[in-house]
C-alpha cells in the first residue's frame, strides 16, 4: 500500500473526467440527430429507455447484434480519419439485423482508449451518428472507457450493439429456402470492415 499523503484522484491515475464530460457535451447535438420518437429521456442516464413500437406488430421479436470493425482501426489511425469507422461500426451491427428481416431500432457504442482525445472520439461518434441516421436507428448511449496502460499512444478500440424488431412470421432464417428459388448476387462496394488483417499484409 502506498503510504504517500497525496490524495488519489482519477486525474493522477491518468483518467481525465473533464475530457469525458467535454466529449459528452460535444456529441449531444450529433446524438440528437438520430432520435426516434420511441426514445424516452436523453443521453447520460444509467440506461437508455426505448418504447417498443408494438402497435405496428402482431408478434414482435427483438433481434440483437454486437460487432466491431476489427483491424480496419489500424488504417483509420494511420490515416488520421476517424469518422468513417463509426459508420462502419453501425453497418457491421445493423447488417446482422437486416439479414434476419429486422428493422434497426437503437444502437449503443463502446469506445476504449488509453488517453481520451476528445477531438478523435468526437469524430468517431460523428460517424456513428451518421451510420445511425442511415440505418434509421437511434444512438441511445454508450461507454467511453479511458484506461491508461491498456492501449498504445493514440490507439483506441470500438464495439457496437444494436437492437432491432421483426414480425415473428417474417424472420429470415433460411428455413424457407427450397430448390427452384432464385438466388440474387449483389456486387460489394468494397471490403467494408471485413478482411483487413489480410488486406494490410
KOLDO-143597 format. One record per atom (N, C-alpha, C): atom name; x, y, z. Coordinates in steps of 0.02 Angstrom, whole numbers, m for minus. Layout:
BEGIN
@name = CA, u = X, v = Y, w = Z
...
END
This chain:
BEGIN
@name = N, u = 42, v = m59, w = 0
@name = CA, u = 0, v = 0, w = 0
@name = C, u = 44, v = 62, w = 0
@name = N, u = 24, v = 112, w = m35
@name = CA, u = 61, v = 175, w = m39
@name = C, u = 49, v = 217, w = 23
@name = N, u = 103, v = 234, w = 59
@name = CA, u = 97, v = 274, w = 119
@name = C, u = 97, v = 349, w = 105
@name = N, u = 99, v = 368, w = 42
@name = CA, u = 102, v = 439, w = 24
@name = C, u = 40, v = 475, w = 50
@name = N, u = 50, v = 537, w = 71
@name = CA, u = m5, v = 578, w = 96
@name = C, u = m45, v = 609, w = 38
@name = N, u = m19, v = 602, w = m24
@name = CA, u = m54, v = 631, w = m82
@name = C, u = m121, v = 596, w = m91
@name = N, u = m172, v = 634, w = m106
@name = CA, u = m237, v = 604, w = m117
@name = C, u = m239, v = 570, w = m185
@name = N, u = m276, v = 516, w = m189
@name = CA, u = m283, v = 480, w = m251
@name = C, u = m339, v = 513, w = m291
@name = N, u = m325, v = 527, w = m354
@name = CA, u = m375, v = 556, w = m398
@name = C, u = m373, v = 520, w = m465
@name = N, u = m430, v = 522, w = m500
@name = CA, u = m431, v = 493, w = m567
@name = C, u = m379, v = 528, w = m612
@name = N, u = m374, v = 594, w = m605
@name = CA, u = m327, v = 632, w = m646
@name = C, u = m255, v = 607, w = m636
@name = N, u = m236, v = 595, w = m573
@name = CA, u = m170, v = 571, w = m558
@name = C, u = m159, v = 501, w = m586
@name = N, u = m213, v = 463, w = m592
@name = CA, u = m209, v = 395, w = m619
@name = C, u = m211, v = 395, w = m696
@name = N, u = m219, v = 453, w = m726
@name = CA, u = m219, v = 458, w = m799
@name = C, u = m288, v = 458, w = m830
@name = N, u = m340, v = 466, w = m790
@name = CA, u = m409, v = 468, w = m815
@name = C, u = m435, v = 539, w = m809
@name = N, u = m452, v = 569, w = m867
@name = CA, u = m473, v = 639, w = m868
@name = C, u = m549, v = 644, w = m871
@name = N, u = m580, v = 650, w = m813
@name = CA, u = m653, v = 655, w = m810
@name = C, u = m679, v = 717, w = m846
@name = N, u = m640, v = 772, w = m842
@name = CA, u = m661, v = 833, w = m877
@name = C, u = m664, v = 823, w = m952
@name = N, u = m615, v = 784, w = m979
@name = CA, u = m616, v = 769, w = m1051
@name = C, u = m677, v = 728, w = m1068
@name = N, u = m695, v = 680, w = m1025
@name = CA, u = m754, v = 640, w = m1036
@name = C, u = m817, v = 682, w = m1037
@name = N, u = m822, v = 729, w = m990
@name = CA, u = m879, v = 774, w = m988
@name = C, u = m882, v = 818, w = m1051
@name = N, u = m823, v = 841, w = m1072
@name = CA, u = m819, v = 883, w = m1132
@name = C, u = m842, v = 844, w = m1194
@name = N, u = m824, v = 780, w = m1197
@name = CA, u = m845, v = 739, w = m1253
@name = C, u = m921, v = 732, w = m1254
@name = N, u = m950, v = 719, w = m1197
@name = CA, u = m1023, v = 711, w = m1193
@name = C, u = m1058, v = 774, w = m1219
@name = N, u = m1034, v = 832, w = m1198
@name = CA, u = m1064, v = 895, w = m1221
@name = C, u = m1055, v = 904, w = m1296
@name = N, u = m997, v = 883, w = m1322
@name = CA, u = m983, v = 890, w = m1394
@name = C, u = m1029, v = 845, w = m1435
@name = N, u = m1043, v = 785, w = m1411
@name = CA, u = m1081, v = 737, w = m1452
@name = C, u = m1157, v = 742, w = m1444
@name = N, u = m1180, v = 778, w = m1394
@name = CA, u = m1253, v = 783, w = m1384
@name = C, u = m1291, v = 805, w = m1446
@name = N, u = m1268, v = 857, w = m1482
@name = CA, u = m1304, v = 877, w = m1543
@name = C, u = m1303, v = 823, w = m1597
@name = N, u = m1248, v = 785, w = m1601
@name = CA, u = m1244, v = 731, w = m1650
@name = C, u = m1295, v = 677, w = m1634
@name = N, u = m1296, v = 658, w = m1570
@name = CA, u = m1342, v = 606, w = m1548
@name = C, u = m1414, v = 627, w = m1560
@name = N, u = m1429, v = 690, w = m1548
@name = CA, u = m1498, v = 715, w = m1557
@name = C, u = m1524, v = 705, w = m1628
@name = N, u = m1479, v = 706, w = m1677
@name = CA, u = m1500, v = 698, w = m1747
@name = C, u = m1522, v = 627, w = m1763
@name = N, u = m1510, v = 580, w = m1718
@name = CA, u = m1528, v = 510, w = m1730
@name = C, u = m1592, v = 490, w = m1693
@name = N, u = m1620, v = 536, w = m1656
@name = CA, u = m1675, v = 520, w = m1610
@name = C, u = m1738, v = 496, w = m1647
@name = N, u = m1763, v = 440, w = m1625
@name = CA, u = m1828, v = 414, w = m1648
@name = C, u = m1881, v = 434, w = m1596
@name = N, u = m1944, v = 433, w = m1617
@name = CA, u = m1998, v = 453, w = m1572
@name = C, u = m2004, v = 407, w = m1511
@name = N, u = m1980, v = 345, w = m1517
@name = CA, u = m1988, v = 297, w = m1463
@name = C, u = m1938, v = 307, w = m1406
@name = N, u = m1887, v = 349, w = m1416
@name = CA, u = m1837, v = 361, w = m1364
@name = C, u = m1868, v = 401, w = m1308
@name = N, u = m1857, v = 378, w = m1246
@name = CA, u = m1881, v = 412, w = m1187
@name = C, u = m1821, v = 440, w = m1150
@name = N, u = m1821, v = 504, w = m1136
@name = CA, u = m1765, v = 534, w = m1100
@name = C, u = m1709, v = 554, w = m1147
@name = N, u = m1651, v = 569, w = m1118
@name = CA, u = m1595, v = 593, w = m1158
@name = C, u = m1531, v = 555, w = m1142
@name = N, u = m1477, v = 580, w = m1169
@name = CA, u = m1412, v = 550, w = m1160
@name = C, u = m1387, v = 562, w = m1089
@name = N, u = m1355, v = 513, w = m1060
@name = CA, u = m1323, v = 523, w = m996
@name = C, u = m1351, v = 484, w = m938
@name = N, u = m1405, v = 448, w = m947
@name = CA, u = m1433, v = 408, w = m893
@name = C, u = m1395, v = 343, w = m884
@name = N, u = m1412, v = 306, w = m833
@name = CA, u = m1379, v = 241, w = m822
@name = C, u = m1397, v = 191, w = m876
@name = N, u = m1457, v = 196, w = m902
@name = CA, u = m1480, v = 152, w = m955
@name = C, u = m1525, v = 191, w = m1001
@name = N, u = m1526, v = 172, w = m1064
@name = CA, u = m1568, v = 206, w = m1113
@name = C, u = m1638, v = 176, w = m1112
@name = N, u = m1688, v = 218, w = m1119
@name = CA, u = m1758, v = 196, w = m1120
@name = C, u = m1786, v = 203, w = m1190
@name = N, u = m1820, v = 151, w = m1213
@name = CA, u = m1847, v = 149, w = m1281
@name = C, u = m1914, v = 113, w = m1279
@name = N, u = m1966, v = 147, w = m1300
@name = CA, u = m2034, v = 118, w = m1301
@name = C, u = m2042, v = 78, w = m1365
@name = N, u = m2053, v = 13, w = m1358
@name = CA, u = m2059, v = m29, w = m1417
@name = C, u = m2122, v = m12, w = m1458
@name = N, u = m2115, v = m8, w = m1524
@name = CA, u = m2172, v = 9, w = m1567
@name = C, u = m2216, v = m52, w = m1580
@name = N, u = m2241, v = m84, w = m1526
@name = CA, u = m2277, v = m147, w = m1534
@name = C, u = m2345, v = m140, w = m1567
@name = N, u = m2370, v = m78, w = m1571
@name = CA, u = m2434, v = m68, w = m1605
@name = C, u = m2429, v = m83, w = m1680
@name = N, u = m2369, v = m84, w = m1706
@name = CA, u = m2359, v = m99, w = m1778
@name = C, u = m2347, v = m173, w = m1791
@name = N, u = m2347, v = m214, w = m1738
@name = CA, u = m2330, v = m285, w = m1745
@name = C, u = m2383, v = m329, w = m1711
@name = N, u = m2395, v = m387, w = m1740
@name = CA, u = m2439, v = m437, w = m1709
@name = C, u = m2400, v = m480, w = m1660
@name = N, u = m2340, v = m501, w = m1680
@name = CA, u = m2298, v = m545, w = m1638
@name = C, u = m2226, v = m521, w = m1645
@name = N, u = m2209, v = m466, w = m1612
@name = CA, u = m2142, v = m437, w = m1620
@name = C, u = m2088, v = m479, w = m1587
@name = N, u = m2031, v = m483, w = m1621
@name = CA, u = m1972, v = m518, w = m1595
@name = C, u = m1914, v = m469, w = m1598
@name = N, u = m1878, v = m463, w = m1542
@name = CA, u = m1818, v = m421, w = m1541
@name = C, u = m1759, v = m461, w = m1568
@name = N, u = m1716, v = m426, w = m1605
@name = CA, u = m1655, v = m456, w = m1632
@name = C, u = m1597, v = m412, w = m1609
@name = N, u = m1545, v = m442, w = m1581
@name = CA, u = m1488, v = m404, w = m1556
@name = C, u = m1424, v = m428, w = m1589
@name = N, u = m1378, v = m381, w = m1600
@name = CA, u = m1314, v = m397, w = m1630
@name = C, u = m1260, v = m352, w = m1601
@name = N, u = m1200, v = m379, w = m1596
@name = CA, u = m1143, v = m339, w = m1574
@name = C, u = m1085, v = m355, w = m1620
@name = N, u = m1042, v = m305, w = m1632
@name = CA, u = m987, v = m315, w = m1678
@name = C, u = m936, v = m259, w = m1668
@name = N, u = m883, v = m263, w = m1706
@name = CA, u = m832, v = m211, w = m1706
@name = C, u = m809, v = m200, w = m1778
@name = N, u = m756, v = m162, w = m1787
@name = CA, u = m730, v = m151, w = m1855
@name = C, u = m662, v = m184, w = m1864
@name = N, u = m638, v = m220, w = m1814
@name = CA, u = m577, v = m258, w = m1820
@name = C, u = m516, v = m214, w = m1834
@name = N, u = m470, v = m242, w = m1873
@name = CA, u = m406, v = m208, w = m1884
@name = C, u = m411, v = m151, w = m1935
@name = N, u = m471, v = m137, w = m1960
@name = CA, u = m480, v = m77, w = m2001
@name = C, u = m463, v = m15, w = m1960
@name = N, u = m468, v = m21, w = m1893
@name = CA, u = m449, v = 34, w = m1849
@name = C, u = m376, v = 55, w = m1861
@name = N, u = m333, v = 6, w = m1877
@name = CA, u = m263, v = 22, w = m1890
@name = C, u = m257, v = 71, w = m1949
@name = N, u = m298, v = 60, w = m1999
@name = CA, u = m299, v = 104, w = m2058
@name = C, u = m323, v = 174, w = m2038
@name = N, u = m376, v = 177, w = m1998
@name = CA, u = m402, v = 242, w = m1975
@name = C, u = m350, v = 279, w = m1936
@name = N, u = m314, v = 244, w = m1892
@name = CA, u = m263, v = 275, w = m1851
@name = C, u = m205, v = 300, w = m1894
@name = N, u = m185, v = 260, w = m1943
@name = CA, u = m128, v = 278, w = m1986
@name = C, u = m145, v = 339, w = m2029
@name = N, u = m207, v = 344, w = m2052
@name = CA, u = m228, v = 399, w = m2096
@name = C, u = m255, v = 459, w = m2058
@name = N, u = m270, v = 450, w = m1994
@name = CA, u = m299, v = 504, w = m1955
@name = C, u = m371, v = 520, w = m1975
@name = N, u = m405, v = 471, w = m2003
@name = CA, u = m475, v = 479, w = m2023
@name = C, u = m518, v = 434, w = m1978
@name = N, u = m559, v = 465, w = m1936
@name = CA, u = m593, v = 426, w = m1885
@name = C, u = m668, v = 423, w = m1891
@name = N, u = m698, v = 467, w = m1931
@name = CA, u = m772, v = 467, w = m1935
@name = C, u = m799, v = 407, w = m1973
@name = N, u = m763, v = 384, w = m2024
@name = CA, u = m789, v = 329, w = m2065
@name = C, u = m792, v = 263, w = m2027
@name = N, u = m747, v = 252, w = m1979
@name = CA, u = m751, v = 189, w = m1941
@name = C, u = m813, v = 188, w = m1897
@name = N, u = m839, v = 247, w = m1880
@name = CA, u = m902, v = 250, w = m1843
@name = C, u = m960, v = 225, w = m1886
@name = N, u = m960, v = 247, w = m1949
@name = CA, u = m1011, v = 223, w = m1996
@name = C, u = m1005, v = 147, w = m2004
@name = N, u = m943, v = 124, w = m2013
@name = CA, u = m930, v = 52, w = m2020
@name = C, u = m956, v = 13, w = m1960
@name = N, u = m945, v = 40, w = m1900
@name = CA, u = m966, v = 5, w = m1840
@name = C, u = m1041, v = m6, w = m1839
@name = N, u = m1078, v = 45, w = m1856
@name = CA, u = m1151, v = 38, w = m1858
@name = C, u = m1170, v = m12, w = m1913
@name = N, u = m1139, v = m7, w = m1971
@name = CA, u = m1156, v = m52, w = m2026
@name = C, u = m1144, v = m125, w = m2009
@name = N, u = m1090, v = m139, w = m1974
@name = CA, u = m1075, v = m208, w = m1956
@name = C, u = m1130, v = m237, w = m1912
@name = N, u = m1154, v = m198, w = m1866
@name = CA, u = m1208, v = m221, w = m1821
@name = C, u = m1275, v = m224, w = m1855
@name = N, u = m1292, v = m170, w = m1891
@name = CA, u = m1357, v = m166, w = m1924
@name = C, u = m1364, v = m220, w = m1978
@name = N, u = m1310, v = m234, w = m2015
@name = CA, u = m1314, v = m286, w = m2066
@name = C, u = m1335, v = m353, w = m2036
@name = N, u = m1310, v = m367, w = m1975
@name = CA, u = m1328, v = m430, w = m1942
@name = C, u = m1402, v = m432, w = m1921
@name = N, u = m1433, v = m374, w = m1916
@name = CA, u = m1505, v = m372, w = m1901
@name = C, u = m1547, v = m378, w = m1965
@name = N, u = m1529, v = m339, w = m2015
@name = CA, u = m1571, v = m336, w = m2075
@name = C, u = m1571, v = m401, w = m2114
@name = N, u = m1517, v = m440, w = m2109
@name = CA, u = m1517, v = m504, w = m2144
@name = C, u = m1567, v = m553, w = m2113
@name = N, u = m1592, v = m536, w = m2054
@name = CA, u = m1644, v = m577, w = m2023
@name = C, u = m1713, v = m544, w = m2029
@name = N, u = m1715, v = m490, w = m2068
@name = CA, u = m1778, v = m457, w = m2081
@name = C, u = m1797, v = m403, w = m2031
@name = N, u = m1751, v = m387, w = m1986
@name = CA, u = m1768, v = m340, w = m1932
@name = C, u = m1757, v = m267, w = m1951
@name = N, u = m1798, v = m225, w = m1922
@name = CA, u = m1791, v = m152, w = m1927
@name = C, u = m1747, v = m129, w = m1869
@name = N, u = m1690, v = m96, w = m1882
@name = CA, u = m1648, v = m71, w = m1827
@name = C, u = m1686, v = m19, w = m1786
@name = N, u = m1681, v = m25, w = m1720
@name = CA, u = m1715, v = 23, w = m1675
@name = C, u = m1666, v = 69, w = m1641
@name = N, u = m1617, v = 39, w = m1607
@name = CA, u = m1569, v = 81, w = m1570
@name = C, u = m1500, v = 50, w = m1567
@name = N, u = m1451, v = 92, w = m1552
@name = CA, u = m1381, v = 74, w = m1556
@name = C, u = m1344, v = 103, w = m1495
@name = N, u = m1296, v = 65, w = m1469
@name = CA, u = m1251, v = 89, w = m1417
@name = C, u = m1180, v = 73, w = m1438
@name = N, u = m1133, v = 115, w = m1417
@name = CA, u = m1063, v = 103, w = m1435
@name = C, u = m1019, v = 98, w = m1373
@name = N, u = m961, v = 67, w = m1383
@name = CA, u = m909, v = 63, w = m1331
@name = C, u = m844, v = 87, w = m1362
@name = N, u = m816, v = 139, w = m1334
@name = CA, u = m754, v = 169, w = m1358
@name = C, u = m702, v = 164, w = m1302
@name = N, u = m648, v = 129, w = m1314
@name = CA, u = m597, v = 119, w = m1262
@name = C, u = m530, v = 145, w = m1287
@name = N, u = m494, v = 179, w = m1243
@name = CA, u = m429, v = 208, w = m1261
@name = C, u = m386, v = 215, w = m1199
@name = N, u = m322, v = 224, w = m1210
@name = CA, u = m277, v = 236, w = m1153
@name = C, u = m279, v = 308, w = m1130
@name = N, u = m288, v = 354, w = m1177
@name = CA, u = m293, v = 426, w = m1161
@name = C, u = m346, v = 456, w = m1206
@name = N, u = m396, v = 487, w = m1176
@name = CA, u = m453, v = 513, w = m1214
@name = C, u = m435, v = 577, w = m1250
@name = N, u = m434, v = 573, w = m1317
@name = CA, u = m426, v = 631, w = m1360
@name = C, u = m497, v = 650, w = m1382
@name = N, u = m522, v = 705, w = m1356
@name = CA, u = m592, v = 724, w = m1367
@name = C, u = m606, v = 734, w = m1442
@name = N, u = m558, v = 763, w = m1479
@name = CA, u = m569, v = 775, w = m1550
@name = C, u = m577, v = 710, w = m1588
@name = N, u = m533, v = 662, w = m1575
@name = CA, u = m536, v = 597, w = m1609
@name = C, u = m601, v = 561, w = m1591
@name = N, u = m616, v = 558, w = m1526
@name = CA, u = m677, v = 524, w = m1504
@name = C, u = m740, v = 556, w = m1534
@name = N, u = m741, v = 622, w = m1538
@name = CA, u = m798, v = 657, w = m1567
@name = C, u = m805, v = 641, w = m1641
@name = N, u = m748, v = 635, w = m1676
@name = CA, u = m750, v = 615, w = m1747
@name = C, u = m781, v = 545, w = m1754
@name = N, u = m759, v = 499, w = m1711
@name = CA, u = m786, v = 431, w = m1713
@name = C, u = m862, v = 433, w = m1702
@name = N, u = m884, v = 469, w = m1651
@name = CA, u = m955, v = 472, w = m1635
@name = C, u = m994, v = 507, w = m1691
@name = N, u = m964, v = 555, w = m1725
@name = CA, u = m999, v = 587, w = m1781
@name = C, u = m1013, v = 535, w = m1835
@name = N, u = m966, v = 489, w = m1846
@name = CA, u = m978, v = 435, w = m1894
@name = C, u = m1030, v = 386, w = m1870
@name = N, u = m1029, v = 371, w = m1805
@name = CA, u = m1080, v = 327, w = m1777
@name = C, u = m1149, v = 358, w = m1786
@name = N, u = m1155, v = 423, w = m1773
@name = CA, u = m1219, v = 457, w = m1782
@name = C, u = m1241, v = 455, w = m1855
@name = N, u = m1194, v = 465, w = m1901
@name = CA, u = m1211, v = 462, w = m1972
@name = C, u = m1235, v = 391, w = m1990
@name = N, u = m1200, v = 341, w = m1966
@name = CA, u = m1222, v = 272, w = m1978
@name = C, u = m1291, v = 259, w = m1951
@name = N, u = m1305, v = 285, w = m1892
@name = CA, u = m1372, v = 276, w = m1862
@name = C, u = m1425, v = 311, w = m1903
@name = N, u = m1410, v = 371, w = m1928
@name = CA, u = m1459, v = 407, w = m1970
@name = C, u = m1473, v = 366, w = m2033
@name = N, u = m1420, v = 340, w = m2064
@name = CA, u = m1430, v = 300, w = m2125
@name = C, u = m1471, v = 237, w = m2111
@name = N, u = m1463, v = 208, w = m2052
@name = CA, u = m1497, v = 146, w = m2035
@name = C, u = m1566, v = 158, w = m2004
@name = N, u = m1580, v = 220, w = m1985
@name = CA, u = m1644, v = 234, w = m1951
@name = C, u = m1645, v = 212, w = m1879
@name = N, u = m1586, v = 205, w = m1848
@name = CA, u = m1581, v = 184, w = m1778
@name = C, u = m1562, v = 244, w = m1735
@name = N, u = m1585, v = 245, w = m1674
@name = CA, u = m1566, v = 297, w = m1626
@name = C, u = m1502, v = 278, w = m1590
@name = N, u = m1456, v = 325, w = m1586
@name = CA, u = m1397, v = 316, w = m1544
@name = C, u = m1418, v = 336, w = m1473
@name = N, u = m1430, v = 286, w = m1431
@name = CA, u = m1460, v = 299, w = m1365
@name = C, u = m1410, v = 301, w = m1308
@name = N, u = m1348, v = 283, w = m1321
@name = CA, u = m1300, v = 284, w = m1266
@name = C, u = m1236, v = 250, w = m1286
@name = N, u = m1192, v = 244, w = m1237
@name = CA, u = m1129, v = 211, w = m1249
@name = C, u = m1084, v = 216, w = m1189
@name = N, u = m1023, v = 194, w = m1198
@name = CA, u = m973, v = 196, w = m1144
@name = C, u = m908, v = 220, w = m1173
@name = N, u = m878, v = 268, w = m1140
@name = CA, u = m810, v = 290, w = m1158
@name = C, u = m765, v = 270, w = m1100
@name = N, u = m720, v = 224, w = m1114
@name = CA, u = m676, v = 197, w = m1062
@name = C, u = m605, v = 222, w = m1074
@name = N, u = m580, v = 261, w = m1027
@name = CA, u = m510, v = 285, w = m1030
@name = C, u = m470, v = 241, w = m982
@name = N, u = m425, v = 200, w = m1011
@name = CA, u = m389, v = 151, w = m971
@name = C, u = m314, v = 157, w = m984
@name = N, u = m280, v = 200, w = m946
@name = CA, u = m208, v = 209, w = m955
@name = C, u = m171, v = 143, w = m948
@name = N, u = m125, v = 131, w = m994
@name = CA, u = m85, v = 70, w = m992
@name = C, u = m114, v = 12, w = m1030
@name = N, u = m176, v = 17, w = m1050
@name = CA, u = m207, v = m38, w = m1088
@name = C, u = m196, v = m33, w = m1163
@name = N, u = m187, v = 27, w = m1188
@name = CA, u = m180, v = 39, w = m1260
@name = C, u = m119, v = 81, w = m1273
@name = N, u = m90, v = 73, w = m1333
@name = CA, u = m34, v = 114, w = m1353
@name = C, u = m56, v = 186, w = m1364
@name = N, u = m8, v = 231, w = m1367
@name = CA, u = m21, v = 302, w = m1376
@name = C, u = m63, v = 314, w = m1440
@name = N, u = m120, v = 345, w = m1432
@name = CA, u = m163, v = 361, w = m1489
@name = C, u = m209, v = 305, w = m1511
@name = N, u = m200, v = 244, w = m1484
@name = CA, u = m242, v = 188, w = m1503
@name = C, u = m310, v = 191, w = m1469
@name = N, u = m359, v = 161, w = m1501
@name = CA, u = m424, v = 152, w = m1470
@name = C, u = m457, v = 90, w = m1500
@name = N, u = m508, v = 66, w = m1467
@name = CA, u = m547, v = 10, w = m1492
@name = C, u = m621, v = 28, w = m1490
@name = N, u = m658, v = m4, w = m1534
@name = CA, u = m730, v = 11, w = m1541
@name = C, u = m770, v = m53, w = m1541
@name = N, u = m828, v = m50, w = m1511
@name = CA, u = m877, v = m104, w = m1518
@name = C, u = m946, v = m71, w = m1519
@name = N, u = m993, v = m105, w = m1550
@name = CA, u = m1060, v = m79, w = m1554
@name = C, u = m1111, v = m133, w = m1538
@name = N, u = m1171, v = m111, w = m1520
@name = CA, u = m1225, v = m156, w = m1503
@name = C, u = m1289, v = m126, w = m1530
@name = N, u = m1327, v = m166, w = m1567
@name = CA, u = m1388, v = m140, w = m1598
@name = C, u = m1446, v = m188, w = m1585
@name = N, u = m1505, v = m159, w = m1575
@name = CA, u = m1566, v = m198, w = m1565
@name = C, u = m1616, v = m178, w = m1619
@name = N, u = m1648, v = m228, w = m1648
@name = CA, u = m1699, v = m217, w = m1698
@name = C, u = m1761, v = m257, w = m1682
@name = N, u = m1811, v = m251, w = m1725
@name = CA, u = m1875, v = m285, w = m1714
@name = C, u = m1900, v = m314, w = m1780
@name = N, u = m1931, v = m373, w = m1776
@name = CA, u = m1957, v = m405, w = m1836
@name = C, u = m2021, v = m442, w = m1818
@name = N, u = m2067, v = m445, w = m1865
@name = CA, u = m2127, v = m486, w = m1856
@name = C, u = m2106, v = m559, w = m1855
@name = N, u = m2133, v = m597, w = m1808
@name = CA, u = m2110, v = m667, w = m1798
@name = C, u = m2116, v = m708, w = m1862
@name = N, u = m2170, v = m700, w = m1899
@name = CA, u = m2177, v = m740, w = m1960
@name = C, u = m2139, v = m711, w = m2020
@name = N, u = m2103, v = m657, w = m2008
@name = CA, u = m2063, v = m627, w = m2062
@name = C, u = m1988, v = m635, w = m2050
@name = N, u = m1970, v = m673, w = m1998
@name = CA, u = m1899, v = m684, w = m1984
@name = C, u = m1867, v = m720, w = m2043
@name = N, u = m1810, v = m695, w = m2065
@name = CA, u = m1772, v = m728, w = m2118
@name = C, u = m1718, v = m770, w = m2085
@name = N, u = m1725, v = m836, w = m2091
@name = CA, u = m1677, v = m881, w = m2059
@name = C, u = m1653, v = m936, w = m2106
@name = N, u = m1674, v = m934, w = m2168
@name = CA, u = m1653, v = m985, w = m2216
@name = C, u = m1695, v = m1047, w = m2216
@name = N, u = m1742, v = m1053, w = m2170
@name = CA, u = m1781, v = m1114, w = m2165
@name = C, u = m1830, v = m1123, w = m2222
@name = N, u = m1846, v = m1069, w = m2258
@name = CA, u = m1894, v = m1074, w = m2313
@name = C, u = m1861, v = m1079, w = m2382
@name = N, u = m1795, v = m1083, w = m2382
@name = CA, u = m1759, v = m1090, w = m2446
@name = C, u = m1772, v = m1160, w = m2474
@name = N, u = m1787, v = m1163, w = m2538
@name = CA, u = m1801, v = m1228, w = m2569
@name = C, u = m1776, v = m1229, w = m2641
@name = N, u = m1767, v = m1289, w = m2669
@name = CA, u = m1746, v = m1295, w = m2738
@name = C, u = m1793, v = m1257, w = m2784
@name = N, u = m1764, v = m1222, w = m2833
@name = CA, u = m1803, v = m1183, w = m2880
@name = C, u = m1807, v = m1109, w = m2862
@name = N, u = m1788, v = m1091, w = m2800
@name = CA, u = m1786, v = m1021, w = m2781
@name = C, u = m1734, v = m984, w = m2823
@name = N, u = m1746, v = m921, w = m2835
@name = CA, u = m1699, v = m879, w = m2872
@name = C, u = m1649, v = m850, w = m2823
@name = N, u = m1586, v = m856, w = m2841
@name = CA, u = m1532, v = m829, w = m2799
@name = C, u = m1505, v = m766, w = m2832
@name = N, u = m1505, v = m711, w = m2796
@name = CA, u = m1478, v = m648, w = m2821
@name = C, u = m1410, v = m635, w = m2790
@name = N, u = m1362, v = m615, w = m2831
@name = CA, u = m1296, v = m597, w = m2806
@name = C, u = m1285, v = m523, w = m2817
@name = N, u = m1268, v = m487, w = m2765
@name = CA, u = m1256, v = m415, w = m2770
@name = C, u = m1182, v = m401, w = m2761
@name = N, u = m1154, v = m362, w = m2806
@name = CA, u = m1083, v = m345, w = m2800
@name = C, u = m1070, v = m301, w = m2740
@name = N, u = m1014, v = m311, w = m2708
@name = CA, u = m995, v = m271, w = m2650
@name = C, u = m964, v = m206, w = m2672
@name = N, u = m974, v = m154, w = m2633
@name = CA, u = m943, v = m89, w = m2648
@name = C, u = m871, v = m86, w = m2622
@name = N, u = m849, v = m140, w = m2591
@name = CA, u = m781, v = m142, w = m2564
@name = C, u = m778, v = m191, w = m2506
@name = N, u = m722, v = m193, w = m2472
@name = CA, u = m715, v = m241, w = m2417
@name = C, u = m752, v = m221, w = m2353
@name = N, u = m778, v = m160, w = m2350
@name = CA, u = m813, v = m136, w = m2291
@name = C, u = m769, v = m143, w = m2229
@name = N, u = m786, v = m186, w = m2181
@name = CA, u = m743, v = m194, w = m2122
@name = C, u = m719, v = m265, w = m2113
@name = N, u = m723, v = m304, w = m2165
@name = CA, u = m701, v = m374, w = m2160
@name = C, u = m635, v = m385, w = m2198
@name = N, u = m592, v = m426, w = m2170
@name = CA, u = m532, v = m447, w = m2206
@name = C, u = m473, v = m401, w = m2202
@name = N, u = m474, v = m352, w = m2158
@name = CA, u = m419, v = m303, w = m2156
@name = C, u = m354, v = m331, w = m2128
@name = N, u = m357, v = m385, w = m2091
@name = CA, u = m295, v = m417, w = m2069
@name = C, u = m257, v = m443, w = m2130
@name = N, u = m294, v = m467, w = m2181
@name = CA, u = m262, v = m490, w = m2243
@name = C, u = m245, v = m431, w = m2288
@name = N, u = m291, v = m383, w = m2294
@name = CA, u = m281, v = m326, w = m2338
@name = C, u = m219, v = m286, w = m2319
@name = N, u = m206, v = m280, w = m2254
@name = CA, u = m149, v = m240, w = m2231
@name = C, u = m82, v = m275, w = m2242
@name = N, u = m82, v = m338, w = m2261
@name = CA, u = m19, v = m375, w = m2271
@name = C, u = 14, v = m355, w = m2337
END
